[in-house]
Amino acid sequence: MYGGFLWLHSLIRWALLIILVANLIRLNVESRNKFDKRDKRWSLLLYYIVFANLIASLYLYFFGQNGLQIVEEQKYTFQDVLQSDSMRFWIIEHPLMMLLSLMLIIVSHTIAKKEITPSKKHKTISVLYIAAIVIILVAVPWPFRGEGIARPVFRALNHE
């Protein structure tokens, strides 16, 4: 089950990044146009993808081998977690940054539903999307990250 959630999390991560970048491009290309139903649907799609990834992430955080399970099994203290780069990344940094990006996307979806001028809506949502993209890119365990953090670009291709 763990492998399935890990695969799903990795797949959804890429879908999320693609839809997020597509939304950002669409917003800026159509920045002078009215914010219409199609824009709201794209925002809603991103919203659903983020929550799907959150569900997979919560399972991995609470039951995965890099989540809270290792802290409980090994009887690590908070001090132990802070002193280890990899544990600090997996237990604190990665989840907090991803939750922050999730909140930015939720706020952007809320703004998409508000009745404000299209230019202000496009601009505000663009800024939130850019911030979310930057945070996600920083929080992803890219293959070049340090030992204990680095992961393959797509986990399903690597049979760990």
Backbone bond lengths (Angstrom), bond angles and torsions (degrees), N, CA, C in turn:
res aa  C-N    CA-C-N  psi(-1)  N-CA   C-N-CA  omega(-1)  CA-C   N-CA-C  phi
1 M - - - 1.449 - - 1.531 110.85 -
2 Y 1.354 115.10 -39.18 1.456 119.83 179.34 1.531 111.00 -58.21
3 G 1.338 116.44 -45.62 1.464 120.95 -179.86 1.523 112.08 -60.72
4 G 1.331 116.08 -37.95 1.464 120.20 178.47 1.526 112.19 -65.17
5 F 1.324 116.67 -43.02 1.460 120.00 178.21 1.524 111.21 -67.81
6 L 1.328 116.12 -36.48 1.458 119.98 177.82 1.523 110.73 -64.48
7 W 1.329 116.11 -44.20 1.461 121.51 177.45 1.534 110.15 -62.16
8 L 1.336 116.54 -45.59 1.463 121.33 179.52 1.520 111.21 -61.96
9 H 1.314 116.71 -43.65 1.464 121.60 179.25 1.527 110.78 -60.00
10 S 1.323 116.47 -43.54 1.459 120.82 179.44 1.528 111.33 -66.38
11 L 1.313 116.65 -43.41 1.468 120.74 178.61 1.526 111.47 -62.90
12 I 1.316 116.00 -47.04 1.470 119.98 -179.33 1.526 110.73 -65.19
13 R 1.326 116.92 -34.47 1.472 119.56 178.42 1.522 110.37 -56.91
14 W 1.340 116.09 -45.55 1.462 119.02 -179.25 1.522 111.62 -69.17
15 A 1.332 117.55 -39.05 1.469 120.36 175.95 1.518 110.07 -61.63
16 L 1.324 116.35 -41.91 1.461 121.21 179.43 1.528 110.96 -61.44
17 L 1.322 116.46 -47.76 1.464 119.30 -179.82 1.535 111.96 -63.26
18 I 1.329 116.57 -40.73 1.465 120.08 179.73 1.524 110.96 -65.07
19 I 1.329 117.45 -46.58 1.469 121.02 179.61 1.523 110.31 -66.66
20 L 1.313 117.49 -37.78 1.467 120.84 178.77 1.527 110.93 -63.49
21 V 1.322 117.20 -46.01 1.468 121.01 178.20 1.531 110.30 -66.31
22 A 1.336 117.35 -41.54 1.472 120.60 177.98 1.528 110.61 -61.43
23 N 1.329 116.32 -42.65 1.469 119.89 177.47 1.524 111.13 -62.05
24 L 1.312 116.24 -42.88 1.461 120.42 179.72 1.526 111.06 -62.01
25 I 1.317 116.79 -45.09 1.471 120.81 178.70 1.522 110.01 -63.51
26 R 1.330 116.99 -46.49 1.465 121.08 179.76 1.524 110.96 -58.71
27 L 1.315 116.91 -44.23 1.466 120.75 -178.98 1.523 111.58 -60.68
28 N 1.312 115.91 -41.82 1.460 119.08 -176.80 1.524 112.69 -78.46
29 V 1.323 117.48 -31.10 1.464 120.29 176.43 1.528 109.91 -70.20
30 E 1.315 115.61 -38.32 1.463 120.75 -177.14 1.527 112.32 -101.28
31 S 1.303 117.85 24.85 1.466 120.76 -173.13 1.526 114.00 -61.93
32 R 1.310 117.63 -23.61 1.473 119.86 179.66 1.526 111.98 -92.21
33 N 1.329 116.32 -9.87 1.461 120.59 -178.91 1.523 111.21 -85.92
34 K 1.303 114.82 165.20 1.452 121.68 175.48 1.529 109.03 -66.04
35 F 1.307 116.57 144.41 1.461 122.00 175.48 1.520 106.08 -80.75
36 D 1.340 117.11 103.56 1.460 120.74 -170.59 1.535 112.48 -105.45
37 K 1.347 115.04 -172.16 1.470 120.94 -178.57 1.522 112.26 -59.71
38 R 1.318 116.30 -36.85 1.468 119.80 179.81 1.532 110.27 -63.16
39 D 1.320 117.35 -41.26 1.467 120.64 177.10 1.530 110.71 -62.93
40 K 1.321 115.64 -41.70 1.466 119.58 179.27 1.527 111.39 -65.89
41 R 1.330 117.46 -35.21 1.472 120.66 177.87 1.525 110.92 -66.47
42 W 1.333 116.98 -41.29 1.462 120.28 177.20 1.529 110.28 -62.90
43 S 1.316 116.21 -40.47 1.457 120.73 177.61 1.526 110.49 -63.64
44 L 1.314 117.02 -41.76 1.456 121.80 179.04 1.532 111.37 -66.16
45 L 1.326 117.50 -39.10 1.459 121.47 176.71 1.526 110.31 -59.30
46 L 1.319 116.56 -46.10 1.461 120.97 178.12 1.526 110.39 -61.49
47 Y 1.303 115.93 -42.08 1.466 123.08 178.73 1.528 110.54 -57.80
48 Y 1.322 117.62 -47.39 1.465 121.83 179.48 1.526 112.10 -66.08
49 I 1.312 116.54 -40.31 1.467 120.54 179.27 1.528 110.62 -63.52
50 V 1.320 116.38 -40.91 1.467 120.49 178.73 1.521 110.44 -61.66
51 F 1.318 117.34 -42.57 1.458 119.57 -179.66 1.529 112.23 -71.20
52 A 1.311 117.77 -33.83 1.466 120.09 175.13 1.528 109.55 -62.59
53 N 1.326 116.31 -42.15 1.458 120.09 178.62 1.528 110.97 -67.23
54 L 1.320 116.80 -35.21 1.466 120.36 177.93 1.524 110.59 -61.69
55 I 1.321 117.01 -42.16 1.465 120.26 -179.45 1.530 110.40 -63.05
56 A 1.329 116.70 -46.75 1.469 119.69 177.21 1.532 110.51 -62.18
57 S 1.312 116.40 -39.75 1.464 121.67 -179.04 1.524 111.82 -64.40
58 L 1.308 116.78 -41.39 1.471 119.69 -179.62 1.524 110.97 -62.57
59 Y 1.327 116.60 -40.87 1.460 119.28 176.87 1.530 109.80 -60.99
60 L 1.326 116.74 -47.71 1.462 120.59 -179.07 1.523 111.65 -62.99
61 Y 1.325 117.44 -37.68 1.463 121.14 -177.96 1.527 111.26 -68.04
62 F 1.324 116.45 -42.38 1.456 119.00 -176.36 1.530 114.34 -86.95
63 F 1.335 117.20 -26.76 1.461 119.43 -175.36 1.531 113.92 -123.24
64 G 1.327 117.91 -5.23 1.455 121.45 -177.76 1.512 113.08 -81.19
65 Q 1.326 114.82 163.07 1.460 120.43 -176.80 1.527 113.86 -70.87
66 N 1.330 118.73 -12.99 1.467 121.04 175.95 1.520 111.99 -110.14
67 G 1.310 117.15 12.68 1.459 120.97 -177.44 1.514 111.90 -105.89
68 L 1.297 114.71 -151.09 1.459 120.83 -176.66 1.527 113.18 -65.43
69 Q 1.313 117.07 -21.77 1.461 120.73 -178.77 1.528 111.62 -58.98
70 I 1.331 117.16 -41.83 1.469 119.79 -179.61 1.528 111.16 -67.21
71 V 1.321 116.94 -34.18 1.469 120.92 178.54 1.522 109.47 -64.53
72 E 1.325 116.03 -44.08 1.465 120.16 179.85 1.534 111.65 -68.32
73 E 1.328 116.80 -45.42 1.467 120.65 -177.67 1.524 112.16 -63.27
74 Q 1.326 116.15 -42.80 1.463 120.80 -176.06 1.526 112.93 -90.07
75 K 1.318 116.54 -2.14 1.474 122.30 -179.35 1.535 111.74 57.20
76 Y 1.341 115.45 40.97 1.458 120.10 178.30 1.524 110.20 -72.69
77 T 1.315 115.29 146.74 1.461 120.12 174.11 1.524 108.48 -94.48
78 F 1.314 115.79 169.98 1.465 120.23 177.24 1.524 109.89 -60.35
79 Q 1.323 117.07 -36.21 1.466 122.37 177.19 1.525 110.69 -61.25
80 D 1.336 117.17 -42.27 1.467 121.60 177.79 1.524 110.57 -60.71
81 V 1.321 116.32 -43.49 1.468 121.41 -179.86 1.528 109.96 -62.58
82 L 1.308 117.33 -44.59 1.474 121.04 -178.95 1.525 112.53 -66.43
83 Q 1.308 118.00 -30.42 1.462 121.14 -177.39 1.524 113.26 -81.84
84 S 1.310 117.44 -16.33 1.462 120.97 179.81 1.524 109.47 -101.86
85 D 1.348 116.12 121.30 1.469 119.79 -179.47 1.523 112.27 -56.95
86 S 1.325 116.26 -45.08 1.466 118.67 -176.20 1.526 111.71 -70.64
87 M 1.319 117.40 -43.52 1.473 118.45 179.07 1.519 110.77 -65.99
88 R 1.333 117.04 -40.48 1.471 119.74 178.54 1.524 110.22 -60.93
89 F 1.331 116.06 -40.85 1.459 119.74 178.82 1.523 110.59 -62.31
90 W 1.348 117.37 -52.29 1.461 121.30 -173.81 1.520 113.75 -73.48
91 I 1.314 118.13 -33.52 1.466 120.87 -175.66 1.531 111.95 -89.44
92 I 1.336 117.61 -32.82 1.468 119.97 -173.94 1.528 112.69 -118.16
93 E 1.321 117.44 -61.01 1.469 120.86 -169.23 1.530 113.31 -64.71
94 H 1.323 117.82 -54.02 1.464 121.72 -177.38 1.536 111.63 -58.02
95 P 1.340 118.19 -50.95 1.471 118.00 -179.54 1.533 113.28 -63.49
96 L 1.324 117.45 -40.93 1.469 119.12 -178.60 1.530 112.22 -66.84
97 M 1.323 116.26 -41.95 1.470 118.42 179.04 1.522 111.03 -66.62
98 M 1.315 117.23 -39.66 1.457 119.64 179.14 1.525 111.34 -68.16
99 L 1.325 117.52 -36.71 1.472 119.79 175.41 1.524 111.04 -65.43
100 L 1.319 116.74 -37.50 1.465 120.00 176.70 1.523 110.45 -63.44
101 S 1.324 117.86 -43.99 1.466 119.96 178.14 1.525 110.74 -65.10
102 L 1.322 117.38 -36.77 1.459 121.50 175.60 1.529 110.67 -60.61
103 M 1.330 116.67 -44.37 1.472 119.96 179.17 1.526 111.32 -63.48
104 L 1.316 117.29 -38.90 1.470 119.86 178.41 1.531 110.87 -63.58
105 I 1.320 116.67 -39.07 1.460 120.27 179.05 1.526 110.64 -70.12
106 I 1.329 117.55 -37.19 1.465 120.70 176.30 1.526 110.03 -63.65
107 V 1.319 116.73 -44.47 1.468 120.48 178.24 1.528 110.23 -62.30
108 S 1.327 117.07 -40.63 1.472 119.61 179.37 1.527 110.69 -63.54
109 H 1.327 117.20 -38.24 1.467 120.10 178.09 1.529 110.67 -67.40
110 T 1.313 116.75 -36.93 1.468 120.76 177.14 1.524 110.11 -64.09
111 I 1.314 116.57 -42.02 1.467 120.78 178.18 1.527 110.16 -65.29
112 A 1.318 117.84 -35.56 1.470 121.60 179.44 1.522 111.49 -60.97
113 K 1.327 116.64 -28.06 1.460 120.32 -179.22 1.528 112.68 -87.85
114 K 1.323 117.44 -14.09 1.474 120.57 -176.89 1.523 111.38 -77.53
115 E 1.292 114.79 155.89 1.466 122.08 177.42 1.533 109.19 -94.97
116 I 1.316 115.80 86.15 1.466 121.66 173.92 1.516 107.82 -129.91
117 T 1.310 117.13 172.25 1.463 119.45 -177.09 1.522 110.13 -61.31
118 P 1.340 116.75 142.37 1.470 120.11 -178.07 1.525 113.52 -56.79
119 S 1.323 117.75 -40.40 1.468 118.85 -178.19 1.526 111.22 -65.79
120 K 1.322 116.67 -40.52 1.464 119.71 178.62 1.528 110.26 -67.65
121 K 1.329 116.52 -39.16 1.465 121.22 179.21 1.526 110.29 -63.54
122 H 1.344 116.70 -47.98 1.462 120.77 179.09 1.527 111.39 -59.61
123 K 1.310 115.71 -45.73 1.466 120.54 -177.27 1.529 111.44 -65.35
124 T 1.320 116.85 -46.44 1.460 120.67 -178.09 1.520 111.47 -64.39
125 I 1.324 116.33 -45.37 1.460 119.71 179.84 1.527 110.33 -65.50
126 S 1.322 117.66 -37.91 1.471 120.89 177.84 1.523 111.34 -59.47
127 V 1.320 116.15 -45.21 1.472 120.41 179.30 1.526 110.14 -61.92
128 L 1.325 117.02 -42.87 1.463 120.35 179.29 1.523 111.27 -65.27
129 Y 1.332 117.26 -40.45 1.465 120.93 177.79 1.523 111.43 -64.37
130 I 1.320 116.98 -42.67 1.471 120.30 178.91 1.525 110.00 -61.92
131 A 1.324 116.86 -44.96 1.467 120.47 178.50 1.532 110.35 -61.07
132 A 1.329 117.03 -42.58 1.468 120.81 179.72 1.530 110.68 -64.00
133 I 1.322 116.96 -42.86 1.475 120.28 179.30 1.530 110.58 -61.44
134 V 1.312 116.91 -45.89 1.470 120.80 -179.24 1.528 110.27 -60.89
135 I 1.319 116.55 -45.96 1.466 120.27 -179.29 1.528 110.66 -63.67
136 I 1.323 116.79 -43.43 1.469 120.04 179.22 1.526 110.66 -62.40
137 L 1.323 116.95 -44.81 1.464 119.97 -179.08 1.526 112.01 -63.89
138 V 1.326 116.98 -33.73 1.467 120.56 177.44 1.532 110.26 -72.53
139 A 1.325 117.10 -34.48 1.464 121.21 -173.70 1.528 114.46 -86.33
140 V 1.312 118.01 -12.32 1.465 120.65 -179.13 1.540 109.38 -72.74
141 P 1.328 117.45 136.27 1.474 120.28 178.95 1.535 111.56 -79.97
142 W 1.308 116.60 71.30 1.464 122.57 -176.76 1.529 111.25 -58.77
143 P 1.334 117.52 156.97 1.470 120.92 -178.97 1.533 114.02 -59.79
144 F 1.312 118.79 -22.98 1.470 121.22 -178.72 1.526 113.34 -88.32
145 R 1.332 117.99 -0.59 1.466 121.02 179.35 1.526 109.25 -70.54
146 G 1.297 116.97 169.55 1.457 122.43 -176.51 1.515 113.94 -64.72
147 E 1.328 114.28 170.46 1.463 121.10 -179.20 1.529 110.09 -61.31
148 G 1.308 115.67 135.85 1.458 121.08 -179.07 1.522 112.79 89.80
149 I 1.333 116.96 -14.97 1.461 121.66 179.67 1.524 110.09 -110.59
150 A 1.315 116.86 -44.11 1.469 122.26 -174.31 1.524 111.86 -57.75
151 R 1.318 114.83 136.03 1.461 122.25 177.29 1.520 108.73 -136.61
152 P 1.334 117.65 158.62 1.469 120.15 176.89 1.523 110.72 -62.77
153 V 1.315 116.30 157.54 1.460 121.14 -179.39 1.525 111.07 -60.45
154 F 1.318 116.88 -40.52 1.463 120.08 176.38 1.511 108.43 -132.40
155 R 1.305 117.15 112.08 1.458 122.94 -171.62 1.533 113.59 -61.07
156 A 1.318 118.46 -29.92 1.464 120.73 -177.26 1.523 111.69 -65.79
157 L 1.328 117.30 -22.76 1.463 120.68 -179.90 1.526 112.04 -83.18
158 N 1.312 116.56 -13.87 1.448 121.67 -178.93 1.528 108.15 -113.01
159 H 1.285 117.58 123.94 1.476 121.13 -177.24 1.523 109.77 -96.96
160 E 1.334 115.56 79.24 1.474 119.90 178.43 1.503 110.01 -82.60
